[in-house]
Amino acid sequence: MTSNVHLRPLTLLCLMSAFLSCGLRGVESRAENELAGSKKKKASPQEMSEAIEKVLKLKTDSYHVFLREASLLAPPLLKGQDWSDIQKLMAKHGFTVVKAWENGDAVHSHHLAKRNAVVFPSGYSLDLQFQLSARNLDRGRFPAKPGKLYAADVVLVSKIAAPYAKVVQDRGYPKGSILDALLTSEKLKEEGGIWPILNSISVHYGYIFDRWAEHSPSGFHIAIEFVASTKEEIGGNQMYFYAASGLDPLQSSDGNEKVLDAFKAQDTIEGIRQGGSGEWWQGEPKTIEANKRKYLKKRD
């Protein structure tokens, strides 16, 4: 099976430890502030549909560039729209809901837009999803009363369900690309040596907010999930990473100021840092401890 996205080797400038100070909540807060201060005309259903079709037809030489271009097409039109309207729009396009949940504060849904949107020579592939989030207007109450979207991302997702060591050995993603760089990093080697299964990996492009900096980069937001088993809901660890890209200049959080001095867009990675993680287990305390002993290797 071939892909509409053709890939080329990328240059990895450097991998370095955390240099930004940003959490998921910081990203959400910035998105909400943008919505509150936005004076742009609300996009029509037709305009949003046309933008979605452009994403589906998008062709680039690099999945880095694909994600960057896709982030400029549909997400700006979807953010700020009513949750119910966008859910109807996703259904109209025939996008299957692959995951949906609420946690009291917000509601989230992931929609499969295109299987095997990117296929690599190795046989590894990435599906295209639209991942949406909106605040619960009845915070803390269930069922939620969704408001307007504060997040709408075009995401490339790979369901791997294989031992980490095999994934690294396969080198299924283009060398020097963000997924290859992260999977071969020391932090992933450490975690991959503990958990038996690397279940999935996803990546999208967007602003990386640093509350302590006047200007911050844009780049890649990656989520990696390790699990104890693919047959049962036993336990897992969701890890988040950020990597600045050379495709966009540093800019202010409102996007009005860009640092353009000597800037030249390059398809490069300028840093990777961990943004947090969340480990979970099912069952009573005794069951959890027994499963940890059964499935996990000891940390050094």
C-alpha positions in Angstrom: 0.0 0.0 0.0 1.3 3.4 -0.9 0.9 6.8 0.7 0.1 10.2 -0.5 2.9 11.5 1.8 6.4 10.9 0.4 9.2 11.0 2.9 12.8 12.1 2.8 15.7 11.9 5.3 15.8 14.5 7.9 18.6 16.2 9.8 18.6 15.9 13.6 20.4 19.0 14.9 20.6 17.9 18.5 18.8 16.0 21.3 19.0 17.8 24.6 17.4 17.8 28.0 14.5 19.9 29.0 14.8 23.6 28.0 11.2 24.6 28.2 8.8 24.8 31.1 5.4 23.8 29.8 2.8 21.4 30.9 -0.4 20.1 29.4 -2.4 22.5 31.5 -0.2 25.4 30.2 -1.0 24.5 26.6 -4.7 24.3 27.4 -4.7 27.6 29.2 -3.1 29.3 26.2 -5.6 27.8 23.9 -8.5 29.0 26.1 -7.0 32.5 26.3 -6.7 32.6 22.5 -10.4 31.7 22.2 -11.4 34.3 24.7 -9.5 37.1 22.9 -10.2 36.0 19.4 -12.1 38.4 17.2 -12.0 36.4 14.0 -15.1 35.6 12.1 -16.5 32.2 13.0 -15.9 29.7 10.2 -18.9 28.2 8.4 -19.6 24.5 8.1 -18.6 24.6 4.5 -15.3 26.4 5.2 -14.5 23.8 7.9 -15.4 20.9 5.5 -13.2 22.4 2.8 -10.3 22.7 5.2 -10.7 19.1 6.4 -10.7 17.9 2.7 -7.5 19.8 2.1 -5.9 18.0 5.1 -7.0 14.6 3.6 -5.5 15.5 0.2 -2.3 17.1 1.6 1.0 15.9 0.1 4.4 16.6 1.4 7.9 15.2 1.4 8.1 14.8 5.1 5.6 13.8 7.8 7.1 16.7 9.8 6.0 19.1 7.2 2.7 17.3 6.7 1.8 17.8 10.4 2.9 21.5 10.3 0.9 22.2 7.2 -2.2 20.3 8.5 -2.0 22.3 11.8 -2.6 25.5 9.8 -5.5 24.2 7.7 -8.3 22.8 9.9 -7.5 23.4 13.6 -7.7 27.2 13.5 -11.2 26.9 12.1 -12.4 24.2 14.5 -11.2 25.8 17.7 -13.9 27.9 19.3 -16.7 26.0 17.6 -19.5 24.3 19.6 -18.7 20.8 20.6 -21.9 19.4 19.2 -21.5 21.1 15.8 -18.0 19.6 15.3 -19.2 16.2 16.4 -21.8 16.4 13.7 -19.2 17.6 11.2 -16.9 14.6 12.0 -19.8 12.2 11.5 -20.7 13.9 8.2 -17.2 13.2 6.9 -17.6 9.5 8.1 -14.8 9.8 10.7 -15.2 6.9 13.2 -14.9 7.7 16.9 -12.0 5.6 18.1 -11.9 7.0 21.6 -14.1 9.3 23.7 -14.1 10.1 27.4 -14.8 12.8 30.0 -13.1 13.5 33.3 -15.3 16.1 35.0 -13.3 19.0 33.7 -13.4 18.4 30.0 -14.6 16.1 27.2 -12.4 14.5 24.6 -12.9 12.5 21.4 -10.5 11.0 18.8 -11.8 10.5 15.2 -10.2 8.3 12.6 -10.0 10.2 9.4 -7.7 8.1 7.3 -6.1 4.7 7.8 -2.5 4.4 6.7 -2.3 8.0 5.8 1.5 7.7 5.9 3.2 4.4 5.0 7.0 4.1 5.4 9.3 1.8 3.3 9.7 -0.3 6.5 6.1 -1.2 6.5 5.3 0.9 9.5 2.4 3.3 9.1 0.5 6.2 10.7 -3.2 6.8 10.8 -4.7 10.3 10.5 -6.9 11.4 13.4 -8.7 14.6 14.5 -8.4 14.8 18.3 -10.8 17.3 20.0 -11.3 18.7 23.5 -13.8 21.0 25.1 -14.4 22.2 28.6 -17.3 20.9 30.7 -19.6 23.8 31.3 -21.0 21.9 34.3 -17.6 21.3 35.7 -17.3 18.2 38.0 -20.7 16.9 37.0 -21.5 13.9 34.9 -22.6 13.6 32.2 -20.7 16.6 30.9 -22.1 19.7 29.3 -19.5 20.4 26.6 -18.8 24.0 25.6 -16.6 25.2 22.8 -13.5 23.5 21.6 -10.2 24.7 23.2 -8.2 22.1 21.3 -8.5 20.6 17.8 -5.4 18.8 16.5 -4.5 16.8 13.4 -2.7 13.8 14.7 -0.7 10.9 13.2 -1.1 7.8 15.2 0.5 4.4 15.1 -0.9 1.3 16.9 2.2 -0.7 17.5 1.4 -3.3 20.2 4.9 -4.8 20.2 7.9 -5.1 22.6 9.9 -1.9 22.7 13.2 -3.7 21.8 11.6 -5.0 18.5 10.4 -1.5 17.6 13.9 -0.1 18.1 15.4 -2.9 16.1 13.0 -2.4 13.3 13.9 1.4 13.0 10.5 1.7 11.3 10.4 5.5 11.1 12.8 7.6 9.0 16.1 8.0 10.7 16.5 11.5 12.2 12.8 12.1 12.3 11.1 12.9 15.6 9.6 9.4 16.2 12.9 7.7 15.4 14.8 10.1 17.6 12.5 9.7 20.5 12.3 6.0 20.3 16.0 5.6 20.4 16.5 8.2 23.2 17.9 7.2 26.6 14.6 8.0 28.4 12.6 5.6 26.1 15.3 2.9 26.5 14.8 3.1 30.2 11.0 2.9 30.1 11.0 0.3 27.4 13.2 -1.9 29.5 10.5 -1.9 32.2 7.2 -2.3 30.3 6.6 -5.4 28.1 4.6 -3.7 25.4 4.9 -0.4 23.5 1.2 0.0 22.6 0.9 3.2 20.6 2.6 6.5 19.6 1.0 9.7 18.3 2.3 13.0 17.2 0.9 16.4 16.2 2.4 19.9 15.5 1.7 23.0 17.5 2.9 25.8 19.7 5.0 24.8 22.7 4.2 27.3 25.4 6.8 28.3 27.9 5.3 30.5 30.6 8.8 31.8 31.6 9.8 32.9 28.1 8.8 35.9 26.0 8.9 33.8 22.8 8.5 30.1 22.4 8.9 27.6 19.6 6.5 25.5 17.7 7.1 21.8 17.2 6.0 18.3 17.9 3.8 17.0 20.7 4.2 13.3 21.2 2.3 10.8 23.3 3.7 7.3 23.9 1.8 4.5 25.7 3.3 1.5 27.3 1.1 -1.3 28.6 1.4 -4.5 30.7 -0.8 -6.4 28.3 -2.8 -6.0 25.0 -5.3 -8.7 26.0 -6.5 -7.2 29.3 -6.8 -3.7 30.9 -4.1 -4.3 33.5 -1.9 -1.3 33.6 0.1 1.2 31.6 2.1 4.4 31.4 1.3 7.3 29.1 4.3 9.6 28.5 4.3 13.0 26.9 7.2 14.7 25.0 7.8 18.0 23.2 10.3 18.7 20.5 11.0 22.2 19.0 11.0 22.3 15.2 13.0 24.5 12.9 10.0 24.9 10.6 8.7 28.0 12.5 10.4 30.9 14.2 10.1 31.6 17.9 6.9 33.7 18.6 4.9 35.2 21.4 2.0 33.3 22.9 -0.6 35.4 21.0 1.3 34.9 17.8 1.6 38.6 17.1 5.4 38.7 17.5 7.8 36.5 15.7 11.6 36.3 16.0 12.6 36.5 12.4 16.2 37.7 12.6 18.3 35.3 10.6 15.5 32.8 10.7 15.4 30.2 7.9 12.9 27.4 7.9 14.5 24.0 8.1 13.0 20.6 8.7 15.0 19.9 11.8 14.5 19.0 15.4 16.1 21.4 17.9 15.3 19.7 21.2 13.3 17.0 23.0 12.0 17.1 26.5 9.6 15.1 28.6 6.3 16.9 29.5 5.0 14.4 32.1 3.6 10.9 32.4 0.7 9.1 34.0 0.9 5.5 35.2 -2.4 3.6 35.8 -3.4 0.1 37.2 -6.6 -1.8 37.4 -7.8 -3.7 40.4 -7.4 -3.9 44.2 -4.1 -3.0 45.8 -3.1 -6.7 46.2 -3.9 -7.4 42.6 -2.0 -4.3 41.4 1.1 -5.3 43.3 0.9 -8.9 42.0 0.6 -7.6 38.4 3.5 -5.2 38.8 5.7 -8.2 39.9 4.4 -10.3 37.1 4.6 -7.9 34.2 7.2 -5.3 35.0 11.0 -5.5 35.1 12.6 -3.9 38.0 13.9 -0.3 37.7 17.6 0.1 38.2 
